[in-house]
């Protein structure tokens, strides 16, 4: 079980580059939310976090 969680976390990190990822249990959901976040937030540099349930963009003052 622990090895599966580590593998999932490594997959999520490889998919997201430098985007923070949390709650990795469903890699497909994280992958889809990452792609959506990059498009909606205006690029990878503007994505704060991606989870299985969604994502958040960085706010710029």
N, C-alpha and C positions, 0 to 999 in steps of 0.2 A: 504494500500500500504506500509506504513512504517513498519507494523508488518511483512509483507512478506519479506521485505529486511532484517530485523533483523533475521528472521528465516533462510533465505538463508545464511547470514553471519555466524550464529551459526553452521549451517550444514557444511559450508566450513571449519571452524575452527576445528570442531570435526573430519573432514576427514583428515586434514593435520597436526595435532599435532602442531609443532612449526614452520612450514613453513609459511612465509608471503604470504597472499592471498589478491589480490585486484581485483576490477571490478566484483564482484559476482552478476551475473544476471542469469547465466546458471550453476546450480550446477553440472549437468552431465559433462559438458565441463571441469569444474574445477577439478572434481574427476578424469577424464581421464588424464588430463594434469598433475595432481599430481602423479598418478601412473607412467606415462611415465618419469616425471622428476626424481623421486626416482631411477628408473632403469638407466636412461642415466647419471645422475650426480654421480652415485656411492653411493647412500644412502641419507636418509633424511637430514643428517647433511650437505650435500653439495649442497642442493637446496636453492637458494636465494629467489625466488619469483615464484608464480604460478598465472596466470590470465586465463581468458576465452580463450585468444588467444594463450597462450603458457606458457613458463616457462624460468627461467634463473638459471644457476648454479653459485655457489660461485667460485671465482677464487682464487687459492692458489699461493702465491709468490714462 
